Amino acid sequence: MRLKGVPSAWMGLAAVAGAYGLFLACTSIVLWGGYTVLLPQGADSAAGLAVEYFVRWAAFPLTLFAVALATYLRPRASIGRHPLVALSLFLLVPAVTGAAGAGLLGLHSALVLCAVCLGCGSGILFSYLQEVVASLKVYDAGIVVFAAAGVSAVVYIALGQLPRVTMMWIGFLVLVPLTVAAVLGARRLVPQVHPAFDTVPTQQVDRCRRAARESWPSLICIAFSAFVVGLIRVQAIGSAEVSQAFDNANMMGLLVASVVLLGAWRTVYERIGLSRLYQIIFPLTATIYLLLPLFDGTFRQGFVLLVFVVFSVTSSLMVVSCSRVARNQCVPPVLVYGAFAGTVYGAMELGSLLGWLLEATVGIGLAALSVVALVAIYCMSMVLNAKRQAVVVPLAPAPAPALAPASAAAAPERGLSQEMPPLGAMLAQQCAAVVAQYGLSAREADVLGLLARGRDAAYIADELVISKNTVRTHMRNIFSKTGVHSRQELIDLVETAERS
């Protein structure tokens, strides 16, 4: 039903933001282990909590990988990632806790089963929501994700004032069904009109490869942030009180991050770009973590909060980045997000597992764990540097030729080496690939080529001898056909296009 006077587009954005916010609040309450208060006494032992933690955080990324693989093999079969499947898994948890309380199920078996249900249910619902978010333009998706982060933090803080047992029952019996209903409702308000939803990955393997090439530098940065969070959270394994303190810090970080990102999103999106933002976040995360051992008490808690703020930012941007890659390369969003997020949360599990093993074997503390992070920083920096060296192509001694019009864009420049073309030839080939992939007209191709070189509307109008209004019309058509929202996103699309 549409409210009178409210545009349907705004209703769709509000519905998706509300559904996503409820889901994040729901997982914050039930996924992070608070449900153990529903189990008989002894469930909060150090050994039991450690088993539950590692099983849950292993089931989550494995489910994301499984959904991605299923989407790759059978993209039309969506029953495995339907919200009702996630709902049934979530509702199994109170049933299992009841069976354990009645003595029908062992305590450790109940913990493992609950952890598997929560990890798998969250992975399924995350994947479905990514598909909903990817139905929006990338700029709108950012607004939705950041607003949802703020909503989830507010709901979590509000329910956190209740007794834990009451909060858990409200989470499972009220918040989970309400979340699933909101997600299904939001899906109906946001149509899937982008060609990415119609792609059969097994028939478009090259697109999947291009998506991987576009994604993995950002993936390295976000995975490192998750790895650091896993190293820090290892201190909470086996202690419900410490875990609760970390969860509160995480939600406060999420609230701060949502406010900051909503306020700066237009600047970030149009002027900085997601790729450059990750290059800023990576050293910031490393610096904050390496400073942790130098402080105690309140100062250390402040740095821990900063680590969670940075991870909240990166995890929110991850949703937007996956949506952008899926739309740029016309690949199913669930496939991109499942592989991307599965790797990120797998890195978090790896960080926690490594820290826990080192602590259990040699008894090292946070200062020594910083050495582990330093090694990771060094390795990932080398990988990112190697990536930049592989992408940057040396210019030929002669000046780069001007970009040819659309009719000549697809042909290689004469006299240039086919193994290492100059920058102008590379750009022409990338533009030609975008023209062919999205079916741009000849005049739209001319405008695309000039936009890719950073020219404004006035310059393009003079160059092509057309009016500024005609240039703007061509730009709108290019944005519509390629599914982008800004010039920066269009440039990113051209840069990641496979050269013919």
C-alpha positions in Angstrom: 0.0 0.0 0.0 1.3 3.4 -0.9 1.0 6.4 1.5 -0.7 9.4 -0.1 1.9 12.1 -0.9 4.9 9.8 -0.3 6.9 8.8 -3.5 7.1 5.1 -4.0 10.9 5.3 -4.3 11.2 6.8 -0.8 8.8 4.1 0.5 11.0 1.4 -0.9 14.2 3.0 0.6 12.5 3.3 4.0 11.2 -0.2 3.9 14.6 -1.7 3.0 16.4 0.4 5.7 13.8 -0.6 8.3 14.0 -4.3 7.4 17.8 -4.2 7.3 18.0 -2.3 10.6 15.7 -4.8 12.3 17.7 -7.7 11.0 21.0 -6.2 12.3 19.4 -5.6 15.7 18.0 -9.1 15.6 21.4 -10.7 14.9 23.1 -8.4 17.5 20.7 -9.7 20.2 20.5 -13.4 19.3 23.7 -14.2 17.3 26.3 -13.0 19.8 25.7 -15.7 22.3 23.3 -14.0 24.7 20.8 -16.9 24.3 23.0 -19.0 26.7 21.0 -17.6 29.6 18.0 -19.7 28.3 20.1 -22.9 28.8 20.5 -24.7 32.1 23.2 -23.7 34.6 26.7 -24.5 33.3 26.2 -23.4 29.8 28.2 -20.3 30.4 31.3 -22.2 31.3 34.6 -21.2 29.5 34.8 -24.4 27.5 31.1 -24.3 26.5 31.3 -20.7 25.4 34.5 -21.3 23.4 32.9 -24.2 21.5 29.7 -22.2 20.8 31.7 -19.2 19.6 33.9 -21.1 17.1 31.0 -23.2 15.8 28.8 -20.2 15.3 31.4 -18.1 13.6 32.4 -21.1 11.4 28.8 -21.8 10.4 28.2 -18.2 9.3 30.9 -17.8 6.6 30.4 -21.4 5.5 26.8 -20.7 4.9 27.7 -17.6 2.9 30.0 -19.7 0.7 27.4 -22.4 0.3 24.7 -19.8 -0.8 27.2 -18.3 -3.2 28.1 -21.7 -4.7 24.4 -22.6 -5.0 23.7 -19.3 -6.8 26.6 -19.9 -9.2 25.3 -23.4 -10.1 21.6 -22.7 -10.0 20.8 -19.0 -9.8 17.1 -19.4 -10.4 16.6 -21.8 -7.4 16.3 -19.3 -4.5 14.5 -21.6 -2.0 17.7 -22.3 -0.1 18.2 -18.6 0.8 14.5 -17.7 1.5 13.8 -15.8 4.7 11.4 -18.5 5.9 14.2 -21.0 5.9 16.2 -18.6 8.1 13.1 -18.1 10.3 12.7 -21.8 10.9 16.4 -22.0 11.9 16.2 -19.1 14.3 13.0 -20.5 16.0 14.8 -23.9 16.5 17.0 -22.2 19.1 14.3 -21.7 21.8 13.1 -25.2 21.0 16.5 -26.6 21.6 17.1 -24.6 24.8 13.7 -25.9 26.0 14.7 -29.5 25.2 18.0 -29.0 27.1 16.2 -27.6 30.1 13.9 -30.6 30.1 16.9 -32.9 30.1 16.1 -34.3 26.6 19.4 -33.0 25.1 22.9 -32.7 26.5 24.2 -29.2 27.3 27.2 -29.3 24.8 25.0 -30.8 22.1 22.5 -28.0 22.6 25.2 -25.3 22.4 26.5 -26.8 19.1 23.1 -27.1 17.6 22.1 -23.6 18.6 25.3 -22.2 17.2 24.8 -24.0 13.9 21.2 -22.8 13.6 22.1 -19.2 14.3 25.1 -19.1 12.0 23.3 -20.7 9.1 20.1 -18.7 9.6 22.1 -15.4 9.7 24.1 -16.3 6.6 20.9 -17.1 4.7 19.1 -13.9 5.7 22.2 -11.8 5.1 22.4 -13.2 1.5 18.7 -12.5 0.8 19.0 -9.0 2.2 22.0 -8.4 0.0 19.8 -9.2 -3.0 17.3 -6.7 -1.9 19.9 -4.0 -1.3 21.5 -4.6 -4.7 18.1 -3.9 -6.3 18.8 -0.2 -5.4 21.2 2.1 -7.1 24.6 2.1 -5.3 24.3 5.6 -3.9 20.8 4.8 -2.4 22.1 1.4 -1.2 24.7 3.3 0.9 22.1 5.5 2.5 19.9 2.5 3.3 22.8 0.5 4.8 24.1 3.3 7.0 20.6 4.2 8.2 19.9 0.6 9.0 23.1 0.4 11.1 21.8 3.3 13.2 18.4 1.8 13.6 19.9 -1.5 14.7 22.1 0.2 17.3 19.2 2.1 18.7 17.0 -1.0 18.9 19.8 -3.0 20.6 20.6 -0.3 23.1 16.8 0.1 24.0 16.3 -3.6 24.4 19.6 -3.9 26.3 17.9 -2.1 29.2 15.7 -5.2 29.8 16.8 -8.3 31.7 18.8 -10.6 29.5 16.3 -13.4 29.6 13.4 -11.1 28.7 15.5 -9.6 25.9 16.3 -13.0 24.5 12.6 -14.1 24.4 11.6 -10.8 22.8 14.4 -11.3 20.2 13.4 -14.8 19.2 9.6 -14.6 19.5 9.0 -11.0 18.4 12.0 -9.5 16.7 12.9 -12.5 14.4 9.3 -13.0 12.9 8.9 -9.2 12.6 12.3 -9.0 10.8 11.3 -11.7 8.3 8.0 -10.1 7.6 9.7 -6.7 7.1 12.3 -8.3 4.7 9.6 -9.9 2.6 7.6 -6.7 2.5 10.6 -4.7 1.5 11.4 -7.2 -1.3 8.0 -6.5 -2.9 8.5 -2.7 -2.9 11.9 -2.9 -4.6 11.8 -4.5 -8.0 14.8 -6.3 -9.4 15.2 -4.6 -12.8 19.0 -4.7 -13.2 20.4 -7.2 -15.7 22.6 -8.6 -13.0 19.6 -10.6 -11.6 19.1 -12.3 -14.9 22.7 -13.4 -15.4 23.5 -17.2 -15.4 27.0 -17.3 -13.9 28.0 -20.6 -15.5 27.4 -19.0 -18.9 29.3 -15.7 -18.0 32.5 -17.0 -16.4 34.4 -14.0 -17.7 32.1 -11.6 -15.8 32.7 -13.5 -12.6 36.4 -13.2 -13.1 36.1 -9.5 -13.7 34.1 -9.2 -10.5 36.8 -11.0 -8.6 39.5 -8.7 -10.0 37.5 -5.7 -9.1 36.7 -7.0 -5.6 39.8 -8.4 -4.1 41.9 -5.3 -3.2 38.9 -4.0 -1.1 38.5 -7.5 0.2 42.1 -7.5 1.5 41.4 -4.3 3.5 38.1 -5.5 5.0 39.5 -9.0 5.8 42.4 -7.4 7.7 39.9 -5.3 9.7 37.9 -8.5 10.5 41.1 -10.4 11.4 42.0 -7.7 13.9 38.6 -7.8 15.4 38.9 -11.5 15.7 42.2 -11.1 17.6 40.6 -8.7 20.0 37.4 -10.7 20.5 39.5 -13.7 21.5 39.7 -12.1 25.0 35.9 -12.5 25.3 35.9 -16.2 24.6 34.9 -18.0 27.7 33.7 -14.9 29.5 30.1 -13.8 29.1 30.8 -10.4 30.8 33.7 -9.5 28.6 31.7 -10.7 25.5 28.8 -8.4 26.6 31.2 -5.5 27.0 32.6 -6.1 23.5 29.1 -6.4 22.0 28.1 -3.1 23.6 31.3 -1.5 22.2 30.5 -2.9 18.8 27.0 -1.4 18.8 28.2 2.0 20.0 30.8 1.9 17.2 28.0 1.0 14.8 25.9 3.9 15.9 28.8 6.3 15.6 29.8 4.9 12.2 26.2 5.2 10.8 26.0 8.9 11.8 29.4 9.7 10.3 28.8 7.8 7.1 25.3 9.3 6.5 26.8 12.8 7.0 29.8 12.2 4.7 28.3 9.7 2.2 27.9 12.1 -0.7 31.4 13.4 -0.4 32.8 9.9 0.0 30.8 8.6 -2.9 31.4 11.4 -5.4 34.9 12.7 -4.5 36.8 10.0 -2.6 35.4 6.7 -4.0 35.1 3.4 -2.2 38.5 2.1 -3.4 40.4 5.1 -2.1 38.5 5.0 1.2 39.6 1.4 1.8 43.2 2.5 1.2 42.7 5.0 4.1 41.0 2.5 6.4 43.6 -0.2 6.1 46.5 1.8 7.7 44.1 3.4 10.2 43.1 -0.1 11.4 46.7 -1.2 11.6 47.8 1.9 13.5 45.0 1.7 16.1 45.6 -2.0 16.8 49.4 -1.6 17.1 48.8 1.2 19.7 46.6 -0.9 21.9 49.4 -2.5 24.0 50.7 1.0 24.8 47.6 2.0 26.8 45.7 0.6 29.8 42.3 1.1 31.3 40.1 3.7 29.8 42.5 4.6 27.0 42.7 1.0 25.9 38.9 0.7 26.0 38.8 3.8 23.8 41.1 2.2 21.2 39.0 -1.0 21.3 36.0 1.1 20.5 37.8 2.7 17.6 38.7 -0.7 16.3 35.0 -1.7 16.4 34.0 1.6 14.8 36.4 1.0 11.9 35.1 -2.5 11.4 31.5 -1.3 11.6 32.4 1.2 8.8 34.1 -1.5 6.7 31.4 -4.1 7.2 28.7 -1.5 6.1 30.8 -0.5 3.1 31.2 -4.1 2.2 27.5 -4.4 1.5 27.7 -1.3 -0.7 30.9 -2.5 -2.5 29.4 -5.9 -3.2 26.3 -4.3 -4.7 28.4 -2.0 -6.9 30.6 -4.9 -8.2 27.5 -7.0 -8.9 25.9 -4.2 -10.9 29.1 -3.1 -12.6 29.9 -6.6 -13.8 26.3 -7.9 -14.2 26.9 -10.8 -11.7 24.2 -12.1 -9.3 24.6 -10.0 -6.1 24.3 -13.1 -3.8 27.2 -14.7 -5.6 29.4 -11.6 -5.0 28.4 -11.1 -1.4 28.6 -14.7 -0.5 32.2 -15.1 -1.7 33.2 -11.6 -0.4 31.6 -11.7 3.1 32.4 -15.4 3.6 36.0 -14.5 3.2 35.8 -11.5 5.5 34.1 -13.4 8.3 36.3 -16.4 7.7 39.2 -14.0 8.4 37.6 -13.0 11.7 37.2 -16.6 12.7 40.9 -17.2 11.7 42.0 -14.3 13.9 40.1 -15.5 16.9 41.3 -19.1 16.4 44.9 -18.0 16.0 44.7 -15.8 19.1 43.0 -18.5 21.1 45.6 -21.2 20.1 48.5 -18.9 20.9 47.0 -17.9 24.3 46.2 -21.6 25.2 49.7 -22.8 24.2 52.2 -20.1 25.2 50.1 -17.7 27.2 50.8 -14.6 25.2 49.0 -11.4 25.8 47.7 -8.5 23.7 51.2 -7.0 23.2 52.4 -10.3 21.7 49.3 -10.6 19.6 50.2 -7.2 18.1 53.2 -8.9 16.6 50.8 -11.3 14.8 48.9 -8.3 13.5 52.1 -6.6 12.4 53.0 -9.7 10.3 49.6 -9.6 8.8 49.9 -5.9 8.0 53.2 -6.5 6.3 51.9 -9.4 4.2 48.7 -7.6 3.2 50.6 -4.4 2.4 52.9 -6.4 0.0 49.8 -7.9 -1.6 48.2 -4.5 -2.1 51.4 -3.1 -3.5 51.8 -6.0 -5.9 48.2 -5.3 -7.0 49.0 -1.7 -7.7 52.1 -2.6 -9.6 50.2 -5.1 -11.7 47.5 -2.5 -12.6 49.7 0.5 -13.4 50.9 0.3 -17.0 54.0 2.4 -17.9 53.3 5.1 -20.4 55.0 4.9 -23.8 57.7 7.6 -24.4 55.4 9.3 -26.9 52.4 11.3 -25.5 49.3 9.2 -25.0 47.0 9.6 -28.0 43.6 11.2 -27.7 40.6 8.9 -27.2 39.1 8.0 -30.5 35.4 8.3 -31.1 33.1 5.4 -30.7 33.6 4.2 -34.2 37.3 3.7 -33.7 37.3 3.0 -30.0 37.2 -0.8 -30.4 40.2 -0.9 -32.7 43.7 -1.0 -31.3 45.9 2.1 -31.9 48.3 1.5 -34.9 51.9 1.1 -34.1 51.3 0.3 -30.4 52.5 -2.8 -28.7 49.6 -5.2 -28.1 51.3 -6.5 -24.9 51.6 -3.2 -23.2 49.4 -0.5 -24.7 49.7 3.1 -23.7 47.2 4.6 -21.3 45.0 6.2 -24.0 44.7 2.9 -25.9 43.8 1.0 -22.7 41.1 3.6 -21.9 39.7 3.3 -25.4 39.6 -0.5 -25.2 37.9 -0.4 -21.8 35.3 2.1 -23.0 34.7 -0.1 -26.0 34.1 -3.1 -23.7 31.5 -1.0 -21.7 29.8 0.1 -24.9 29.5 -3.5 -26.1 28.4 -4.9 -22.8 25.7 -2.4 -22.1 24.6 -1.6 -25.7 25.4 2.1 -25.8 24.7 4.1 -28.9 27.5 5.7 -31.0 26.9 9.2 -29.5 26.6 7.7 -26.0 29.9 6.0 -26.6 31.5 9.3 -27.5 30.2 10.9 -24.4 31.4 8.0 -22.3 34.9 8.3 -23.7 35.1 11.9 -22.7 33.6 11.4 -19.3 36.1 8.6 -18.6 38.8 11.2 -19.3 37.4 13.5 -16.6 35.8 16.0 -19.0 32.8 18.1 -17.8 29.5 18.8 -19.6 30.7 22.1 -21.1 33.8 20.6 -22.5 31.9 17.6 -24.0 29.3 20.0 -25.5 32.1 22.0 -27.3 34.0 18.9 -28.3 31.0 17.1 -29.9 29.3 20.3 -31.0 26.1 19.6 -29.2 24.2 21.5 -26.4 24.8 20.9 -22.7 21.2 19.7 -22.3 21.9 17.0 -25.0 25.1 16.0 -23.1 23.1 15.7 -19.9 20.5 13.6 -21.7 23.2 11.2 -23.0 24.7 11.1 -19.5 21.3 10.1 -18.0 20.9 7.4 -20.6 24.5 6.1 -19.9 23.8 6.0 -16.2 20.5 4.2 -16.7 21.9 1.6 -19.1 25.0 0.8 -16.9 23.1 1.1 -13.6 25.5 3.6 -12.1 24.6 6.8 -10.2 27.5 9.2 -10.5 30.5 10.0 -12.7 32.9 8.4 -10.2 31.0 5.2 -10.3 31.0 5.3 -14.1 34.8 5.8 -14.1 35.1 2.9 -11.7 33.1 0.8 -14.1 35.3 1.7 -17.1 38.5 1.1 -15.1 37.4 -2.4 -14.2 36.1 -3.3 -17.7 37.9 -6.1 -19.5 39.8 -4.7 -22.4 39.0 -6.3 -25.8 
